[in-house]
Amino acid sequence: MPINIPAITSTFSCIRNPSTLVPDAIYESFATISKDLSRVLSDKYKQQINIKAIVLDKDNCISISKQLDIYHKNLSKLNELKAQYGDRNVVVFSNSIGSQLEDKTGIDAREFERRNKIPVIRHTQQKPGGYREALTTLLEQTDARHPKELAIIGDRLLTDIKFANNMGAWGIWLSHGITRKYQWGNMFDRWIYRTFLKNRKPLAAVEKSV
């Protein structure tokens, strides 16, 4: 597996700028999230927030790593999100499928799209890097017209949540993900959260406010 240099670099952000790793909302798993994230975030931050597109991580978020089907316990929630936001506004942005580093020919992205009827965003850099390129693509391919209208959902603070905060989008952290296979990574992130982040305000409290 190629080394994700941006993710390694982002580890040090926990010391230099911990707020970039703080999620705007936390759920244990994808199946437990609210379908109405606009209401959840609006209530939490006491401002009007209108989410227009959902950006999903794949591995250990909606699918088991290296598998191209949606994890069976996540199908119902995925369908709820599609009904809430529309098919074109629920997309996958993954460091595996759709990434030029790990899916150079795009064959996995195409197969995932065929099986699951979910658009996969193609990109050249691994999360949390490449957020400017990603934002441009997301605003072109969804109904969102501003990063504040994007909710990025993933299980890793150092990639998914930092990616969301760098972009100015809303970061939704899945603290446990799907399987025990990735438990070491989720345990490390939970330790980071407890040790450095738990008492810090999300960037939403300052930089994303209207």
C-alpha positions in Angstrom: 0.0 0.0 0.0 1.4 3.4 -0.9 2.5 5.7 2.0 0.0 8.5 2.6 2.5 11.4 3.3 -0.3 14.0 4.0 -1.8 11.8 6.6 1.6 11.3 8.3 2.2 15.1 8.2 -1.3 15.8 9.6 -0.4 13.8 12.7 1.8 16.7 13.8 -1.2 19.0 13.4 -2.4 17.6 16.7 0.4 19.5 18.3 0.7 22.6 16.1 -3.0 23.2 15.5 -5.3 20.7 17.2 -8.5 22.4 16.1 -8.1 21.2 12.6 -8.7 17.7 13.8 -11.8 18.4 15.9 -15.0 17.0 14.3 -18.3 19.0 14.2 -20.4 16.0 15.1 -19.6 12.5 16.3 -21.4 9.2 15.7 -20.2 5.7 16.5 -20.9 4.3 13.0 -22.4 5.2 9.7 -25.7 3.3 10.6 -26.2 5.6 13.6 -25.9 9.0 12.0 -28.9 11.3 11.5 -30.3 11.6 8.0 -31.0 15.3 8.7 -27.6 16.7 9.4 -28.7 20.2 8.6 -31.0 20.1 11.6 -28.4 18.5 13.8 -25.7 21.0 13.0 -28.1 24.0 13.1 -29.3 23.0 16.6 -25.7 22.4 17.8 -24.2 25.7 16.5 -27.3 27.9 16.8 -27.2 29.0 13.2 -29.0 28.1 10.0 -27.0 25.4 8.2 -28.1 23.9 5.0 -26.3 20.7 3.9 -26.7 20.1 0.2 -24.3 17.2 -0.4 -22.8 14.3 1.6 -19.3 13.2 1.0 -18.6 9.7 2.2 -15.3 7.9 3.0 -15.4 4.3 1.9 -13.1 2.0 3.9 -14.3 1.2 7.4 -17.1 3.8 6.8 -19.6 2.5 4.4 -17.7 -0.6 3.2 -15.2 -3.1 4.6 -11.7 -2.3 3.4 -10.9 -3.7 -0.1 -14.5 -4.7 -0.7 -16.6 -3.0 -3.3 -20.1 -3.6 -1.8 -21.8 -1.5 0.8 -21.7 -3.2 4.2 -25.1 -4.7 4.7 -25.9 -2.9 7.9 -25.3 0.5 6.1 -27.7 0.0 3.2 -30.7 1.4 5.0 -28.9 4.6 6.1 -27.4 5.1 2.7 -30.9 4.9 1.1 -32.2 7.4 3.7 -29.4 9.9 2.8 -30.1 9.5 -0.9 -33.8 10.2 -0.3 -32.9 13.2 1.8 -30.3 14.8 -0.4 -30.8 13.2 -3.9 -28.7 10.6 -5.7 -26.2 13.1 -7.2 -25.5 14.6 -3.8 -24.4 11.5 -2.0 -20.9 10.8 -3.2 -17.7 8.8 -2.3 -14.3 10.4 -1.8 -11.9 7.7 -0.9 -8.1 7.2 -0.5 -8.5 3.9 -2.3 -11.1 3.8 -5.1 -11.0 6.9 -7.3 -7.5 7.8 -6.2 -4.8 8.0 -8.8 -2.4 6.6 -6.3 -4.3 3.4 -5.5 -6.8 3.0 -8.3 -4.7 4.3 -11.3 -7.0 2.8 -14.0 -10.2 3.7 -12.2 -11.5 0.1 -12.5 -12.4 -0.2 -8.8 -14.2 3.2 -8.9 -16.2 2.1 -11.9 -17.1 -1.2 -10.4 -18.2 0.4 -7.2 -20.4 2.8 -9.0 -21.9 0.0 -11.1 -22.8 -2.1 -8.0 -23.9 0.6 -5.7 -25.1 3.5 -7.9 -23.1 6.1 -6.0 -20.7 8.5 -7.8 -17.1 8.2 -6.9 -15.0 11.4 -7.1 -11.7 10.9 -8.9 -8.7 12.7 -7.5 -5.0 13.0 -7.7 -4.0 13.5 -4.0 -4.7 11.5 -0.8 -6.8 13.0 2.0 -6.1 15.2 3.9 -4.1 16.7 1.0 -5.7 18.0 -2.2 -8.6 19.6 -0.5 -8.6 22.6 -2.9 -8.8 20.3 -5.9 -11.4 18.2 -4.2 -13.6 21.3 -3.3 -13.6 22.5 -6.9 -14.7 19.0 -8.1 -17.4 18.7 -5.4 -18.9 22.0 -6.1 -19.0 21.1 -9.8 -20.5 17.6 -9.4 -23.0 18.2 -6.6 -25.7 20.9 -5.8 -23.4 22.4 -3.1 -22.1 25.9 -4.0 -20.1 26.5 -0.9 -18.0 24.4 1.4 -20.5 25.1 4.3 -23.0 23.1 2.3 -20.9 20.0 2.4 -20.8 17.3 5.1 -17.8 15.0 5.0 -18.2 11.7 6.8 -15.4 9.4 7.8 -13.8 7.4 10.5 -10.3 9.0 10.7 -9.5 12.3 12.4 -6.1 12.6 10.6 -7.5 12.2 7.1 -11.3 12.7 6.9 -11.8 15.4 9.6 -8.7 17.4 8.8 -9.7 17.2 5.1 -13.1 18.6 6.0 -11.7 21.4 8.2 -9.1 22.4 5.7 -11.8 22.7 3.1 -14.2 24.7 5.4 -16.8 21.9 5.2 -18.5 20.1 8.1 -16.7 17.1 9.5 -18.7 14.1 10.8 -16.5 11.6 12.7 -17.4 7.9 12.9 -15.5 7.0 16.1 -15.6 3.2 15.6 -16.3 2.5 11.9 -17.3 -1.0 10.9 -14.9 -3.8 11.7 -12.3 -4.8 14.2 -9.7 -5.1 11.4 -9.1 -1.3 11.6 -9.5 -1.1 15.3 -5.9 0.0 15.9 -6.5 3.1 13.8 -9.8 4.0 15.4 -8.3 3.4 18.9 -5.4 5.7 18.0 -7.9 8.4 16.9 -10.0 8.0 20.0 -6.8 8.4 22.1 -6.0 11.6 20.1 -9.5 12.9 20.7 -9.5 12.1 24.4 -6.0 13.5 25.0 -5.8 16.6 22.8 -9.2 17.5 21.4 -12.1 16.7 23.7 -12.3 20.1 25.3 -11.5 22.1 22.2 -14.1 23.9 20.2 -14.7 22.8 16.6 -13.6 25.2 13.9 -17.4 25.5 13.2 -17.7 27.6 16.4 -15.5 30.3 14.8 -14.5 29.9 11.2 -17.6 28.3 9.7 -20.1 30.6 11.4 -22.2 32.9 9.2 
